[in-house]
Amino acid sequence: MWMRLENIPTPAYEQIIADLNATGWKQTAGYGGFDAGIDYASTTLKKQGCTLKFEWKLYFEGQVVGPEALLRELKQMYLESGTGENKQ
């Protein structure tokens, strides 16, 4: 089943993407418009047949859509710690 995490603070959003990239996730799509990273950003990451779709908007911060089990793990690692940082 798919799930959506919303209202991800910008530092946590950026850290999640950076950490996933460092662990073998590959960017397969991304928004490259003139306002990329200013008002809007999106990226799609894939690894071993699993897809995560990230989107960030200036006033709403980040969100990610993906498999429920993986998003629950990301939520615990990055959001429930209260710091927005990976606590592994």
C-alpha positions as CSV (number, residue, x, y, z in Angstrom):
1,M,0.0,0.0,0.0
2,W,1.2,3.5,-0.7
3,M,1.4,6.3,1.8
4,R,2.1,10.1,1.8
5,L,4.1,12.0,4.4
6,E,3.4,15.7,4.4
7,N,4.7,18.9,6.0
8,I,8.3,17.5,6.2
9,P,10.5,20.4,7.4
10,T,12.9,21.5,4.7
11,P,16.1,20.4,6.5
12,A,14.7,16.9,7.1
13,Y,13.4,16.8,3.5
14,E,16.9,17.6,2.1
15,Q,18.6,15.2,4.5
16,I,16.3,12.3,3.6
17,I,17.1,12.8,-0.1
18,A,20.8,13.2,0.5
19,D,21.0,10.0,2.6
20,L,19.0,8.0,0.2
21,N,21.2,9.1,-2.7
22,A,24.2,8.1,-0.6
23,T,22.8,4.6,-0.1
24,G,22.2,3.7,-3.7
25,W,18.9,5.4,-4.6
26,K,19.0,6.9,-8.1
27,Q,17.3,10.0,-9.2
28,T,15.1,9.1,-12.2
29,A,13.1,12.4,-12.6
30,G,13.3,15.9,-11.3
31,Y,11.9,19.4,-11.8
32,G,14.4,21.7,-13.5
33,G,12.4,24.9,-14.0
34,F,13.6,28.4,-13.4
35,D,12.2,28.3,-9.9
36,A,13.6,24.9,-8.9
37,G,14.6,24.9,-5.3
38,I,13.2,28.4,-4.8
39,D,9.4,28.0,-4.9
40,Y,9.1,24.3,-6.0
41,A,11.2,21.2,-6.3
42,S,10.5,17.6,-7.1
43,T,12.5,14.5,-7.5
44,T,11.8,10.8,-8.0
45,L,14.2,8.2,-6.6
46,K,14.3,4.5,-7.4
47,K,16.1,1.5,-6.0
48,Q,15.5,-2.2,-6.6
49,G,12.0,-1.6,-8.1
50,C,10.9,0.7,-5.3
51,T,9.9,4.3,-6.2
52,L,9.7,7.4,-3.9
53,K,8.2,10.7,-5.2
54,F,9.3,13.8,-3.4
55,E,7.8,17.3,-3.8
56,W,8.7,20.5,-2.0
57,K,6.8,23.8,-2.1
58,L,7.9,27.0,-0.5
59,Y,4.9,27.5,1.8
60,F,4.0,23.8,2.4
61,E,7.5,22.3,2.8
62,G,8.1,18.7,1.7
63,Q,6.1,15.6,1.0
64,V,7.0,12.1,-0.1
65,V,4.8,9.4,-1.6
66,G,5.9,5.7,-1.5
67,P,5.4,2.3,0.0
68,E,3.9,2.5,3.4
69,A,6.5,0.3,5.2
70,L,9.4,2.4,3.8
71,L,7.7,5.8,4.6
72,R,7.0,4.6,8.2
73,E,10.7,3.8,8.5
74,L,11.7,7.2,7.1
75,K,9.2,9.0,9.4
76,Q,10.7,7.2,12.5
77,M,14.3,8.0,11.5
78,Y,13.9,11.6,10.4
79,L,10.7,13.1,11.8
80,E,9.9,11.5,15.1
81,S,13.3,12.2,16.6
82,G,12.4,15.9,16.6
83,T,15.6,17.0,15.0
84,G,15.1,16.1,11.3
85,E,18.4,14.2,11.3
86,N,19.1,10.5,10.8
87,K,19.8,9.0,14.2
88,Q,21.3,5.7,13.1
